[in-house]
Amino acid sequence: MRKLLLLTLVFSLSVTLWAKEVFKITPLEGAAYSSAATVDPMASLVFTKSYSGSNEDVGEAASDAFADLKNDLELAGLSLKSVVNVRGYLLSQKGEDMGDAMGKWSGAFSKAFADNELAPTRTSIGVTHLPGDATVALDVILAAAPEVLDAMMPSWANDRIYASSETPLSLRATRPYSSLLITSGVLADSLPGEGSGFGSMEQQSESVLSKLDAVLRRWGLGRSDLVFVRAMLSPAANEDGELATDFAGFEVGWETFWETSSAGAPPVSVFSAPGFSSTGRIVEIEFYAVFPDAMGPFVPSEMGGETGLAGPAWREGSETSFLSSSVAVARDAKLTWFAGVIDRNATGIYGQAMQSLLTLESRMAEAGLDYPNVVQLRAYLNIQDSFPTEFGNWNKAYRRFFDHSKLNPDKPVRSAFPIEELPAGALIEVEALGVSY
C-alpha cells in the first residue's frame, strides 16, 4: 500500500512538473506580436529550418509557409502554441514601401497564432532573394514541455539533441537544462595570394564554415553538436551584369562541409540581402550548438573548488574586439527572446540605432533584464549605398551600450547585416537574446 501511495505521489509530482508553464510571454500593446518571451530552463528548445511560400500574394505565401511548418510540428508532436520567436523574410526591393507586404504578412501571422493566448515575438525584414522562387520565408524557435521528446529520436552522437523521425532535417530539439553555445556571424577570409579577393560563393562558404568549425573545436564541440545554422548571403553581379544570389554555390559549400562528418546536418535558414557585398564578402553564417555534457563548461575547476565559470554566460573572443566570437549559456539560465525594435522618430542610422537600443532597454527592464544580460544581438541595417559611413555610425551607437569599460564591459555575440528594406522605411531594426537566473 505504501509503495502504491509513493508511486501515486511521484506520478502526481511528475504531472505537476510537466504541466508547469515553460515560457512566459510579455505582450506589446497595439502590436500583432509580443515584446518578449522568457523561457524556463526546464523547456525543450526547438529550432526549425526555413519554411517558405512562393505565391505572388505575400499573405498567401506566408500562410503556405505556416501550413508547412504546422504540419512538420504536428509530425513531431508539437504545435504552434509552443512558438516563442518568429523571424520573417519578405522579398522586397530597396526604396519600395513594405506597407502592403507587411500588412499581408501580419495578417497571415495573426491567423497562424489565433489559438495562442498571446502571439510570439517577431522580427520582419525585407530581403533581396530567397531560395527557389519563394516570396516569403520564416524560421521559428519553440519552447516545449519536456515530454515532447518522447515522440522524437535522440542523436547517436549527442544524446541532448533530438530530431523528428518523420522530418529529421526540419527541426532539432534540446533536452531540458542543456548548456548552449552561440556564435557571432562570421565572414570569409581573403583567399591566399589574392590580396583583397574573397572568392566565389562556394569558396567563401567553405572559408566561413571552416572558421566556425574552429570555434566549435575551441569549446571541445563538433558538427554533431549543432542544432541550428543561419546563413546570410549576398547577391553579386553575374556574367550579364545582373545582381543574382548564388544559392547553388552555398549548397555546394554546405554539402562539402558535411562530407567529412558522419553527423547529420542540422536545420538551416538561408536568405539573401546586400550584406557586405560592397566589400566583396557575400556570406555570413552563425551557429547554435549544444554541449553533450549538460553542464558544458560550467563545472568546478577542481573537486571541492569554486565554479570555474560565473554564470549565466561565458563570453569568448579577442579582448580588442567589441563583440564576442561566441558565448556559452549555462544550463540553468532563463532565455529571453526580444522582438525586433525599430524607431522612425529619429533621423539617420545613429539616431534611430540609439532610440531602438533605448526602447530595447525599456523592454528588457520590464523583463527584469539590462544590457549586461544580452548575450546575442542582431542588427539589420537599411543603409542603401552608404555602407562604410553608415555602418560606422551603427557601431558608434552600439558602443554606447556595449564594450563600455565602466558602464557595461560585457560584449554579446553579434550579427549586423545590411538588408534590402525594413518595415515603415526604418533604417535599422535590432533584436536581442538575454539570459538570467
C-alpha positions as MATLAB code, in Angstrom:
seq = 'MRKLLLLTLVFSLSVTLWAKEVFKITPLEGAAYSSAATVDPMASLVFTKSYSGSNEDVGEAASDAFADLKNDLELAGLSLKSVVNVRGYLLSQKGEDMGDAMGKWSGAFSKAFADNELAPTRTSIGVTHLPGDATVALDVILAAAPEVLDAMMPSWANDRIYASSETPLSLRATRPYSSLLITSGVLADSLPGEGSGFGSMEQQSESVLSKLDAVLRRWGLGRSDLVFVRAMLSPAANEDGELATDFAGFEVGWETFWETSSAGAPPVSVFSAPGFSSTGRIVEIEFYAVFPDAMGPFVPSEMGGETGLAGPAWREGSETSFLSSSVAVARDAKLTWFAGVIDRNATGIYGQAMQSLLTLESRMAEAGLDYPNVVQLRAYLNIQDSFPTEFGNWNKAYRRFFDHSKLNPDKPVRSAFPIEELPAGALIEVEALGVSY';
ca = [
       0.000    0.000    0.000;
       2.830    2.351    0.939;
       4.539    1.578   -2.383;
       1.324    2.348   -4.274;
       0.928    5.671   -2.453;
       4.549    6.545   -3.184;
       4.119    5.796   -6.891;
       0.947    7.873   -6.955;
       2.768   10.772   -5.322;
       5.655   10.531   -7.787;
       3.239   10.427  -10.716;
       1.349   13.376   -9.315;
       4.520   15.408   -8.917;
       5.600   14.476  -12.430;
       2.323   15.642  -13.911;
       2.637   18.913  -11.997;
       6.201   19.357  -13.223;
       5.380   18.657  -16.872;
       2.272   20.813  -16.707;
       4.233   23.817  -15.445;
       4.481   26.703  -17.899;
       7.830   26.570  -19.662;
       7.727   30.118  -21.039;
       6.182   33.480  -20.308;
       5.107   35.954  -22.976;
       5.187   39.719  -22.431;
       2.640   41.359  -24.765;
       3.308   44.554  -26.723;
       0.406   46.984  -26.675;
      -1.033   47.704  -30.100;
       1.139   45.141  -31.902;
       0.266   41.838  -33.592;
       3.266   40.236  -31.887;
       4.705   40.256  -28.350;
       7.591   42.172  -26.829;
       9.467   39.326  -25.135;
       9.327   35.604  -24.410;
      11.184   34.239  -21.379;
      11.886   30.503  -21.494;
      12.410   28.370  -18.393;
      15.493   26.094  -18.430;
      13.208   23.092  -17.982;
      11.847   23.656  -21.507;
      12.919   21.744  -24.566;
      14.112   24.311  -27.100;
      13.244   23.550  -30.723;
      14.927   25.187  -33.736;
      13.462   24.848  -37.230;
      14.687   25.185  -40.774;
      13.446   27.978  -43.026;
       9.885   27.457  -44.357;
       8.851   29.336  -47.481;
       5.935   30.172  -49.745;
       6.110   31.163  -53.406;
       2.700   32.690  -54.053;
       2.929   36.210  -55.514;
       0.478   37.316  -52.852;
       2.594   37.727  -49.694;
      -0.291   36.802  -47.418;
      -0.965   33.554  -49.287;
       2.748   32.733  -49.414;
       3.093   33.282  -45.669;
       0.023   31.140  -44.987;
       1.545   28.342  -47.079;
       4.791   28.577  -45.116;
       2.955   28.461  -41.789;
       0.904   25.480  -43.003;
       4.073   23.535  -43.874;
       5.588   24.458  -40.521;
       2.462   23.388  -38.658;
       2.433   20.033  -40.475;
       6.069   19.280  -39.571;
       5.485   20.319  -35.969;
       2.483   18.013  -35.661;
       4.543   15.099  -37.010;
       6.980   15.774  -34.163;
       4.244   16.052  -31.518;
       4.469   19.848  -31.400;
       2.159   22.759  -32.197;
       2.289   26.464  -32.952;
       1.250   27.116  -29.341;
       4.861   26.457  -28.300;
       6.382   29.055  -30.668;
       8.202   31.881  -28.841;
      10.063   33.586  -31.687;
       9.428   34.060  -35.415;
      11.693   35.646  -37.989;
      10.047   36.616  -41.252;
      11.838   37.332  -44.542;
       9.823   39.226  -47.155;
      11.012   39.596  -50.736;
      11.414   43.350  -51.280;
      13.030   45.978  -53.454;
      15.101   48.782  -51.991;
      13.277   52.059  -51.749;
       9.827   50.472  -52.068;
       7.271   50.771  -49.300;
       6.865   47.444  -47.467;
       3.499   48.565  -46.102;
       1.262   46.348  -48.244;
       3.503   43.307  -47.843;
       3.765   43.893  -44.079;
       0.007   44.126  -43.768;
      -0.488   40.789  -45.521;
       2.390   39.175  -43.609;
       0.909   40.383  -40.311;
      -2.497   39.048  -41.317;
      -1.081   35.582  -42.003;
       0.944   35.755  -38.786;
      -2.111   36.631  -36.672;
      -4.169   33.893  -38.333;
      -1.471   31.284  -37.694;
      -1.347   32.137  -33.977;
      -5.040   32.868  -33.478;
      -5.364   29.996  -30.989;
      -2.421   31.167  -28.879;
      -3.196   33.070  -25.720;
      -0.518   35.573  -26.761;
       1.337   35.822  -30.060;
       5.078   35.088  -30.101;
       7.855   37.644  -30.557;
       8.700   38.591  -34.141;
      11.238   40.254  -36.396;
      10.386   41.133  -40.016;
      12.921   42.176  -42.661;
      12.902   42.809  -46.392;
      15.343   40.655  -48.354;
      16.697   40.663  -51.909;
      16.376   36.983  -52.808;
      15.137   33.725  -51.282;
      15.941   30.169  -52.425;
      13.831   28.914  -55.311;
      11.004   31.226  -56.274;
       9.944   31.993  -52.692;
       8.451   35.365  -51.854;
       8.273   34.768  -48.079;
      10.300   32.628  -45.687;
      10.315   32.151  -41.932;
      12.092   30.229  -39.195;
      10.922   29.785  -35.601;
      12.057   28.837  -32.115;
       9.772   26.869  -29.816;
       9.807   26.176  -26.084;
       8.036   22.877  -25.423;
       7.239   20.806  -22.359;
       9.864   18.091  -21.708;
       7.586   15.195  -22.595;
       7.582   16.270  -26.256;
      10.927   14.461  -26.566;
       9.130   11.130  -26.034;
       7.980   11.299  -29.667;
      11.446   12.121  -31.051;
      14.746   10.341  -31.624;
      17.925   11.241  -29.703;
      21.072   11.832  -31.707;
      23.570    8.972  -31.541;
      26.438   11.461  -31.204;
      24.867   13.868  -28.688;
      22.001   12.497  -26.634;
      20.956   16.005  -25.601;
      19.780   16.658  -29.174;
      16.587   15.150  -30.625;
      15.033   15.113  -34.078;
      11.693   14.098  -35.533;
      11.762   10.633  -37.104;
       9.409   11.919  -39.805;
      11.273   15.119  -40.714;
      14.840   14.824  -39.330;
      16.174   17.801  -41.329;
      13.348   20.150  -40.356;
      13.943   20.671  -36.661;
      16.231   19.950  -33.727;
      15.131   19.827  -30.104;
      17.252   20.028  -26.968;
      16.832   18.241  -23.685;
      15.837   20.498  -20.788;
      18.683   22.015  -18.787;
      21.197   21.929  -21.630;
      24.134   24.318  -21.985;
      24.178   26.179  -25.316;
      26.852   27.735  -27.490;
      26.015   30.658  -29.814;
      28.431   32.263  -32.269;
      28.654   35.671  -33.851;
      28.057   35.955  -37.559;
      31.342   35.120  -39.323;
      32.652   36.405  -42.662;
      35.126   34.798  -45.061;
      38.874   35.400  -45.064;
      40.546   36.606  -48.238;
      41.947   33.898  -50.499;
      45.662   33.121  -50.139;
      47.629   35.179  -52.657;
      44.514   37.050  -53.782;
      45.047   40.263  -51.835;
      41.593   41.550  -51.004;
      39.734   38.922  -53.031;
      37.393   36.587  -51.169;
      36.419   34.178  -53.939;
      33.172   32.640  -55.103;
      30.106   31.797  -53.010;
      31.322   28.211  -52.687;
      34.812   29.289  -51.622;
      33.526   31.854  -49.135;
      31.038   29.382  -47.654;
      33.825   26.866  -47.120;
      36.017   29.575  -45.543;
      33.307   30.695  -43.117;
      32.273   27.158  -42.168;
      35.922   26.260  -41.550;
      36.300   29.248  -39.214;
      33.130   28.326  -37.325;
      34.322   24.729  -37.122;
      37.404   26.039  -35.319;
      35.163   27.891  -32.828;
      33.379   24.616  -32.053;
      36.695   22.849  -31.501;
      37.869   25.545  -29.080;
      34.919   24.579  -26.900;
      35.504   20.839  -27.348;
      32.487   20.553  -29.659;
      31.948   19.197  -33.161;
      29.461   19.352  -36.005;
      27.261   16.708  -34.395;
      26.539   19.237  -31.620;
      24.902   21.780  -33.958;
      21.155   22.425  -33.650;
      20.699   25.404  -35.982;
      22.617   27.260  -38.689;
      21.692   30.588  -40.204;
      23.288   31.668  -43.481;
      23.035   35.267  -44.680;
      24.089   35.509  -48.310;
      24.553   38.499  -50.609;
      23.924   38.954  -54.328;
      26.743   39.690  -56.745;
      26.866   40.698  -60.405;
      26.670   37.697  -62.763;
      28.129   37.418  -66.283;
      25.303   39.573  -67.627;
      25.961   42.264  -65.038;
      22.735   41.485  -63.184;
      22.608   41.005  -59.429;
      21.965   37.376  -58.504;
      22.499   35.227  -55.424;
      24.438   32.016  -55.898;
      22.343   29.752  -53.659;
      23.699   26.729  -55.556;
      27.259   27.743  -54.669;
      26.318   27.907  -50.994;
      24.711   24.466  -51.229;
      27.923   23.022  -52.661;
      29.982   24.587  -49.874;
      27.489   23.351  -47.264;
      27.430   19.810  -48.619;
      31.240   19.741  -48.844;
      31.391   20.777  -45.191;
      29.354   17.704  -44.210;
      31.102   15.200  -46.488;
      33.800   14.613  -43.866;
      31.320   14.249  -40.993;
      29.225   11.233  -40.050;
      26.740   13.500  -38.264;
      23.546   14.640  -39.955;
      23.216   18.303  -40.917;
      21.032   20.492  -38.652;
      18.164   22.748  -39.775;
      19.336   25.681  -41.905;
      17.776   29.069  -42.611;
      19.022   30.937  -45.696;
      18.228   34.342  -47.183;
      19.987   36.932  -49.320;
      20.337   40.694  -48.875;
      23.010   43.317  -49.709;
      25.095   42.442  -46.654;
      28.800   43.124  -47.083;
      28.800   42.576  -50.849;
      30.267   46.041  -51.397;
      33.435   44.727  -49.737;
      33.442   41.513  -51.782;
      32.241   39.335  -48.904;
      28.980   37.583  -49.742;
      28.484   35.068  -46.894;
      27.868   35.491  -43.163;
      26.950   32.457  -41.030;
      26.131   31.848  -37.363;
      25.886   28.607  -35.346;
      23.834   27.318  -32.403;
      25.215   24.225  -30.649;
      24.501   22.131  -27.546;
      27.117   20.756  -25.151;
      26.793   16.948  -24.882;
      27.551   17.229  -21.159;
      24.631   19.067  -19.550;
      26.990   21.241  -17.506;
      29.050   22.215  -20.535;
      31.986   24.370  -19.455;
      30.173   25.484  -16.282;
      31.845   22.947  -13.964;
      34.015   23.286  -10.843;
      37.658   23.833  -11.754;
      38.576   21.102   -9.310;
      36.803   18.850   -6.844;
      35.600   20.933   -3.950;
      36.714   24.140   -5.666;
      34.700   27.125   -6.748;
      32.847   27.095  -10.039;
      35.279   27.870  -12.828;
      32.786   29.961  -14.820;
      30.446   32.536  -13.416;
      27.033   32.101  -14.998;
      24.755   32.541  -16.654;
      27.052   33.164  -19.636;
      30.710   32.913  -20.571;
      31.845   35.100  -23.463;
      34.839   34.154  -25.600;
      36.818   36.247  -28.041;
      39.577   38.775  -28.563;
      39.987   41.412  -25.865;
      40.459   44.045  -28.557;
      37.198   43.196  -30.357;
      33.965   44.998  -29.493;
      31.971   41.764  -29.728;
      32.379   38.185  -28.532;
      33.114   35.492  -31.096;
      30.991   33.001  -29.146;
      29.135   32.696  -25.864;
      28.274   29.680  -23.716;
      24.963   29.820  -21.839;
      24.572   27.886  -18.584;
      22.099   25.007  -18.386;
      20.024   26.597  -15.628;
      19.727   30.023  -17.261;
      16.473   31.505  -18.450;
      16.473   32.711  -22.063;
      14.516   35.778  -23.158;
      13.898   36.472  -26.839;
      13.007   40.082  -27.667;
      11.080   41.138  -30.749;
      12.792   43.317  -33.329;
      12.737   47.013  -32.438;
      12.556   49.927  -34.883;
      12.241   53.663  -34.253;
      11.413   56.085  -37.050;
      11.237   59.238  -34.941;
      14.968   59.934  -35.080;
      16.903   60.758  -38.242;
      19.892   58.857  -39.566;
      21.297   55.465  -38.632;
      22.942   56.726  -35.442;
      19.788   58.419  -34.154;
      17.499   55.501  -34.968;
      20.000   52.998  -33.550;
      20.208   54.937  -30.286;
      16.432   55.177  -29.990;
      15.953   51.488  -30.850;
      18.527   50.450  -28.249;
      16.865   52.683  -25.649;
      13.476   51.158  -26.470;
      15.018   47.709  -26.184;
      16.450   48.756  -22.817;
      12.979   49.626  -21.502;
      11.568   46.332  -22.757;
      14.408   44.461  -21.093;
      13.744   46.296  -17.827;
      10.136   45.093  -17.980;
      11.502   41.537  -18.130;
      13.923   42.234  -15.264;
      16.996   42.435  -17.511;
      19.586   45.017  -18.523;
      22.257   45.243  -21.220;
      24.820   43.090  -19.329;
      22.255   40.268  -19.686;
      22.362   40.418  -23.511;
      24.295   37.501  -24.997;
      23.225   37.862  -28.622;
      22.393   40.949  -30.658;
      21.293   41.159  -34.273;
      21.016   44.384  -36.227;
      19.512   44.745  -39.701;
      20.566   47.919  -41.466;
      18.772   49.639  -44.313;
      21.837   51.667  -45.282;
      21.319   51.984  -49.010;
      24.625   52.719  -50.760;
      26.452   54.437  -47.886;
      27.906   51.311  -46.324;
      31.221   52.484  -44.755;
      29.860   55.656  -43.134;
      26.509   54.266  -42.016;
      27.944   51.030  -40.667;
      30.397   53.129  -38.683;
      27.500   55.151  -37.265;
      25.782   51.930  -36.179;
      28.956   50.780  -34.428;
      29.224   54.162  -32.721;
      25.712   53.730  -31.259;
      26.379   50.093  -30.371;
      29.443   51.015  -28.319;
      27.384   53.413  -26.206;
      25.705   50.302  -24.759;
      28.284   47.506  -25.111;
      32.030   47.119  -24.572;
      31.987   50.203  -22.367;
      34.784   49.815  -19.793;
      32.743   51.385  -16.991;
      29.036   51.117  -17.832;
      28.946   47.676  -19.463;
      32.116   45.794  -20.384;
      30.130   42.724  -21.465;
      30.110   42.007  -25.186;
      27.444   39.890  -26.912;
      27.868   37.755  -29.980;
      26.629   39.888  -32.845;
      25.411   39.737  -36.408;
      24.947   43.110  -38.111;
      23.720   42.658  -41.653;
      22.703   45.267  -44.265;
      19.348   44.183  -45.714;
      17.090   45.253  -48.576;
      14.317   47.078  -46.715;
      12.680   47.439  -43.300;
       9.076   47.994  -42.180;
       7.852   51.583  -42.430;
      11.083   52.671  -44.096;
      13.087   52.345  -40.866;
      16.868   52.485  -41.183;
      17.660   49.860  -38.534;
      15.981   47.027  -36.638;
      17.539   45.468  -33.537;
      16.688   42.183  -31.808;
      18.282   40.580  -28.759;
      18.548   37.419  -26.676;
      19.024   37.864  -22.924;
      19.942   35.395  -20.177;
      19.287   35.437  -16.443;
      18.823   33.206  -13.401;
];
